[in-house]
């Protein structure tokens, strides 16, 4: 698999995940929900419901910030609502 294709997918290898800066995660403290590209922003949106309750507001804001950066249109009313908390 080419490097370009792998990085556009929402699947990371263990080594790719380890190479990401902590700031590239939706929940940096836990290093969960990588959001370093558009595919991962969409994946974080899809799996948002599995985030720990105490981190959902932070995750929602981080998803929206990265979505804006990568031109992803977040449609989830749940994420939009959590981002306002």
PyMOL CGO cylinders between C-alpha atoms (Angstrom):
from pymol import cmd
from pymol.cgo import CYLINDER

trace = [
    CYLINDER, 0.00, 0.00, 0.00, 1.39, 3.39, -0.88, 0.3, 1, 1, 1, 1, 1, 1,
    CYLINDER, 1.39, 3.39, -0.88, 2.22, 5.92, 1.82, 0.3, 1, 1, 1, 1, 1, 1,
    CYLINDER, 2.22, 5.92, 1.82, -0.23, 8.43, 0.35, 0.3, 1, 1, 1, 1, 1, 1,
    CYLINDER, -0.23, 8.43, 0.35, -3.11, 5.94, 0.37, 0.3, 1, 1, 1, 1, 1, 1,
    CYLINDER, -3.11, 5.94, 0.37, -2.41, 4.79, 3.92, 0.3, 1, 1, 1, 1, 1, 1,
    CYLINDER, -2.41, 4.79, 3.92, -2.33, 8.34, 5.26, 0.3, 1, 1, 1, 1, 1, 1,
    CYLINDER, -2.33, 8.34, 5.26, -5.67, 9.17, 3.61, 0.3, 1, 1, 1, 1, 1, 1,
    CYLINDER, -5.67, 9.17, 3.61, -7.33, 6.18, 5.25, 0.3, 1, 1, 1, 1, 1, 1,
    CYLINDER, -7.33, 6.18, 5.25, -8.77, 6.31, 8.76, 0.3, 1, 1, 1, 1, 1, 1,
    CYLINDER, -8.77, 6.31, 8.76, -6.55, 3.38, 9.81, 0.3, 1, 1, 1, 1, 1, 1,
    CYLINDER, -6.55, 3.38, 9.81, -3.19, 4.06, 11.47, 0.3, 1, 1, 1, 1, 1, 1,
    CYLINDER, -3.19, 4.06, 11.47, -0.43, 1.61, 12.17, 0.3, 1, 1, 1, 1, 1, 1,
    CYLINDER, -0.43, 1.61, 12.17, 0.96, 1.55, 15.70, 0.3, 1, 1, 1, 1, 1, 1,
    CYLINDER, 0.96, 1.55, 15.70, 4.11, 3.32, 14.59, 0.3, 1, 1, 1, 1, 1, 1,
    CYLINDER, 4.11, 3.32, 14.59, 2.15, 6.01, 12.70, 0.3, 1, 1, 1, 1, 1, 1,
    CYLINDER, 2.15, 6.01, 12.70, 0.03, 6.61, 15.79, 0.3, 1, 1, 1, 1, 1, 1,
    CYLINDER, 0.03, 6.61, 15.79, 3.12, 6.90, 18.01, 0.3, 1, 1, 1, 1, 1, 1,
    CYLINDER, 3.12, 6.90, 18.01, 4.62, 9.46, 15.63, 0.3, 1, 1, 1, 1, 1, 1,
    CYLINDER, 4.62, 9.46, 15.63, 1.65, 11.81, 15.96, 0.3, 1, 1, 1, 1, 1, 1,
    CYLINDER, 1.65, 11.81, 15.96, 2.08, 14.78, 18.25, 0.3, 1, 1, 1, 1, 1, 1,
    CYLINDER, 2.08, 14.78, 18.25, -0.24, 14.76, 21.25, 0.3, 1, 1, 1, 1, 1, 1,
    CYLINDER, -0.24, 14.76, 21.25, -1.93, 17.88, 19.84, 0.3, 1, 1, 1, 1, 1, 1,
    CYLINDER, -1.93, 17.88, 19.84, -3.09, 15.81, 16.85, 0.3, 1, 1, 1, 1, 1, 1,
    CYLINDER, -3.09, 15.81, 16.85, -5.61, 13.93, 19.01, 0.3, 1, 1, 1, 1, 1, 1,
    CYLINDER, -5.61, 13.93, 19.01, -9.16, 15.00, 19.80, 0.3, 1, 1, 1, 1, 1, 1,
    CYLINDER, -9.16, 15.00, 19.80, -8.52, 14.03, 23.41, 0.3, 1, 1, 1, 1, 1, 1,
    CYLINDER, -8.52, 14.03, 23.41, -4.83, 14.87, 23.86, 0.3, 1, 1, 1, 1, 1, 1,
    CYLINDER, -4.83, 14.87, 23.86, -4.64, 13.74, 27.49, 0.3, 1, 1, 1, 1, 1, 1,
    CYLINDER, -4.64, 13.74, 27.49, -5.62, 10.21, 26.48, 0.3, 1, 1, 1, 1, 1, 1,
    CYLINDER, -5.62, 10.21, 26.48, -4.08, 10.29, 22.98, 0.3, 1, 1, 1, 1, 1, 1,
    CYLINDER, -4.08, 10.29, 22.98, -7.44, 9.13, 21.62, 0.3, 1, 1, 1, 1, 1, 1,
    CYLINDER, -7.44, 9.13, 21.62, -9.36, 10.15, 18.50, 0.3, 1, 1, 1, 1, 1, 1,
    CYLINDER, -9.36, 10.15, 18.50, -6.55, 11.09, 16.08, 0.3, 1, 1, 1, 1, 1, 1,
    CYLINDER, -6.55, 11.09, 16.08, -7.66, 14.08, 13.98, 0.3, 1, 1, 1, 1, 1, 1,
    CYLINDER, -7.66, 14.08, 13.98, -4.54, 14.88, 11.94, 0.3, 1, 1, 1, 1, 1, 1,
    CYLINDER, -4.54, 14.88, 11.94, -6.27, 14.72, 8.53, 0.3, 1, 1, 1, 1, 1, 1,
    CYLINDER, -6.27, 14.72, 8.53, -9.73, 14.93, 6.97, 0.3, 1, 1, 1, 1, 1, 1,
    CYLINDER, -9.73, 14.93, 6.97, -10.32, 11.15, 7.05, 0.3, 1, 1, 1, 1, 1, 1,
    CYLINDER, -10.32, 11.15, 7.05, -9.61, 11.03, 10.76, 0.3, 1, 1, 1, 1, 1, 1,
    CYLINDER, -9.61, 11.03, 10.76, -11.79, 14.06, 11.48, 0.3, 1, 1, 1, 1, 1, 1,
    CYLINDER, -11.79, 14.06, 11.48, -14.66, 12.19, 9.81, 0.3, 1, 1, 1, 1, 1, 1,
    CYLINDER, -14.66, 12.19, 9.81, -13.81, 9.03, 11.77, 0.3, 1, 1, 1, 1, 1, 1,
    CYLINDER, -13.81, 9.03, 11.77, -13.77, 11.01, 15.05, 0.3, 1, 1, 1, 1, 1, 1,
    CYLINDER, -13.77, 11.01, 15.05, -17.18, 12.41, 14.15, 0.3, 1, 1, 1, 1, 1, 1,
    CYLINDER, -17.18, 12.41, 14.15, -18.49, 8.88, 13.49, 0.3, 1, 1, 1, 1, 1, 1,
    CYLINDER, -18.49, 8.88, 13.49, -17.11, 7.47, 16.76, 0.3, 1, 1, 1, 1, 1, 1,
    CYLINDER, -17.11, 7.47, 16.76, -17.84, 10.51, 18.94, 0.3, 1, 1, 1, 1, 1, 1,
    CYLINDER, -17.84, 10.51, 18.94, -20.52, 8.63, 20.91, 0.3, 1, 1, 1, 1, 1, 1,
    CYLINDER, -20.52, 8.63, 20.91, -17.84, 6.31, 22.32, 0.3, 1, 1, 1, 1, 1, 1,
    CYLINDER, -17.84, 6.31, 22.32, -15.83, 9.15, 23.89, 0.3, 1, 1, 1, 1, 1, 1,
    CYLINDER, -15.83, 9.15, 23.89, -15.77, 9.36, 27.69, 0.3, 1, 1, 1, 1, 1, 1,
    CYLINDER, -15.77, 9.36, 27.69, -18.51, 11.75, 28.84, 0.3, 1, 1, 1, 1, 1, 1,
    CYLINDER, -18.51, 11.75, 28.84, -16.08, 14.06, 30.65, 0.3, 1, 1, 1, 1, 1, 1,
    CYLINDER, -16.08, 14.06, 30.65, -14.10, 14.67, 27.42, 0.3, 1, 1, 1, 1, 1, 1,
    CYLINDER, -14.10, 14.67, 27.42, -16.96, 15.11, 24.94, 0.3, 1, 1, 1, 1, 1, 1,
    CYLINDER, -16.96, 15.11, 24.94, -17.07, 18.93, 25.02, 0.3, 1, 1, 1, 1, 1, 1,
    CYLINDER, -17.07, 18.93, 25.02, -13.31, 19.16, 24.44, 0.3, 1, 1, 1, 1, 1, 1,
    CYLINDER, -13.31, 19.16, 24.44, -13.43, 16.52, 21.70, 0.3, 1, 1, 1, 1, 1, 1,
    CYLINDER, -13.43, 16.52, 21.70, -16.33, 18.26, 19.95, 0.3, 1, 1, 1, 1, 1, 1,
    CYLINDER, -16.33, 18.26, 19.95, -14.46, 21.59, 19.92, 0.3, 1, 1, 1, 1, 1, 1,
    CYLINDER, -14.46, 21.59, 19.92, -11.28, 19.91, 18.65, 0.3, 1, 1, 1, 1, 1, 1,
    CYLINDER, -11.28, 19.91, 18.65, -13.18, 18.07, 15.91, 0.3, 1, 1, 1, 1, 1, 1,
    CYLINDER, -13.18, 18.07, 15.91, -14.77, 21.31, 14.73, 0.3, 1, 1, 1, 1, 1, 1,
    CYLINDER, -14.77, 21.31, 14.73, -11.45, 23.17, 14.75, 0.3, 1, 1, 1, 1, 1, 1,
    CYLINDER, -11.45, 23.17, 14.75, -9.72, 20.49, 12.68, 0.3, 1, 1, 1, 1, 1, 1,
    CYLINDER, -9.72, 20.49, 12.68, -12.77, 20.11, 10.43, 0.3, 1, 1, 1, 1, 1, 1,
    CYLINDER, -12.77, 20.11, 10.43, -12.53, 23.81, 9.60, 0.3, 1, 1, 1, 1, 1, 1,
    CYLINDER, -12.53, 23.81, 9.60, -8.80, 23.43, 8.90, 0.3, 1, 1, 1, 1, 1, 1,
    CYLINDER, -8.80, 23.43, 8.90, -9.31, 20.46, 6.55, 0.3, 1, 1, 1, 1, 1, 1,
    CYLINDER, -9.31, 20.46, 6.55, -12.56, 21.64, 4.93, 0.3, 1, 1, 1, 1, 1, 1,
    CYLINDER, -12.56, 21.64, 4.93, -14.73, 18.92, 6.48, 0.3, 1, 1, 1, 1, 1, 1,
    CYLINDER, -14.73, 18.92, 6.48, -18.41, 19.76, 6.98, 0.3, 1, 1, 1, 1, 1, 1,
    CYLINDER, -18.41, 19.76, 6.98, -19.44, 18.37, 10.38, 0.3, 1, 1, 1, 1, 1, 1,
    CYLINDER, -19.44, 18.37, 10.38, -23.16, 17.66, 10.25, 0.3, 1, 1, 1, 1, 1, 1,
    CYLINDER, -23.16, 17.66, 10.25, -23.68, 15.99, 13.62, 0.3, 1, 1, 1, 1, 1, 1,
    CYLINDER, -23.68, 15.99, 13.62, -26.05, 18.06, 15.77, 0.3, 1, 1, 1, 1, 1, 1,
    CYLINDER, -26.05, 18.06, 15.77, -24.71, 16.17, 18.79, 0.3, 1, 1, 1, 1, 1, 1,
    CYLINDER, -24.71, 16.17, 18.79, -21.15, 17.38, 18.15, 0.3, 1, 1, 1, 1, 1, 1,
    CYLINDER, -21.15, 17.38, 18.15, -22.36, 20.92, 17.46, 0.3, 1, 1, 1, 1, 1, 1,
    CYLINDER, -22.36, 20.92, 17.46, -24.31, 20.89, 20.74, 0.3, 1, 1, 1, 1, 1, 1,
    CYLINDER, -24.31, 20.89, 20.74, -21.40, 19.51, 22.78, 0.3, 1, 1, 1, 1, 1, 1,
    CYLINDER, -21.40, 19.51, 22.78, -19.04, 22.12, 21.30, 0.3, 1, 1, 1, 1, 1, 1,
    CYLINDER, -19.04, 22.12, 21.30, -21.17, 24.86, 22.86, 0.3, 1, 1, 1, 1, 1, 1,
    CYLINDER, -21.17, 24.86, 22.86, -20.79, 23.45, 26.38, 0.3, 1, 1, 1, 1, 1, 1,
]
cmd.load_cgo(trace, "trace")
